[in-house]
Amino acid sequence: MDHTNRSRAEAWLRYADDLHLGPFYRDRVGQPITESAPTETVSLPAAASASRPDPGPASARKPAAGFVPQVTGPSLFEERIEGDTLDRIRTDIGPNCTRCKLHKSRTNIVFGVGNPKAQLVFVGEGPGHDEDVQGEPFVGRAGKLLTQMIEAMGLRREDIYICNVVKCRPPENRLPERDEIATCSPYLLRQLGVIRPKVICCLGACSAQTLLETNQGISRFRGEWFDWRGAKLIATYHPAYLLRNPNAKGEVWKDLQKVMAVLGLQPRRR
């Protein structure tokens, strides 16, 4: 291994140690480190490839090019940490995380909120202005709409869990960039591993593309079910998109009704 690749591998090992994943690789000390296989984008099943217009939950913004992390062989984060908890994950992140450039302009780290044993988890892309100020996900205008959606399903916010792919607000509410997602998404995976929900509902393209490991537009797989590490995963449009495009609310309600059917929920009576 040349000096550049060795330095890169050592940096990843230090990062894994920072995330308390040391036992994963310490058992392998002394074994040769091989370079990863060429990167390939994971294709979605044919069921998710129906052709529909692609408004996208963030169509009013320009996403960063190639912002979805790619799979490069076995990950340091694939193995579940024994005895992991949400409190431990929050502690591992720390109150003053500087692992990516998003820390430069943030006010608060937005970890997640809700029932730690929730059957349903909503995953967004990242905090906005109000979330950054209050340190809680989905509390702005889009958050109020999400609360209405949750209540229409016959649930309360405290019944479910809400979190984001990245924990710090991207400047000007832009989409998270590839390196930011790669740095922060392991904490999301740990959160989902601890909660072990029955259903994961991705709000918008960023969270769905991150968990499904694809670059395809959300309209290619919105409303379709996927198996994700023992949970059922479905993607729908982000509430912020619905604020700009209220005609899409009917499509989202159809997606939420699918979630309700899996969870055995009845809509709230008016």
Secondary structure, DSSP 8 states (H G I E B T S, - for coil): --HHHHHHHHHHHHHHHHTT-HHHHHTTTTS--------B-----GGG--------TTTTS---TT-S--B-SS-TTSS--TT--HHHHHHHH-TT--SSGGGGT-SS----EE-TT-SEEEEES---HHHHHHTSSS-SHHHHHHHHHHHHTT--GGGSEEEESSSS--GGG----HHHHHHHHHHHHHHHHHH--SEEEEESHHHHHHHHT--S-GGGTTT--EEETTEEEEEE--HHHHHH-GGGHHHHHHHHHHHHHHHT------
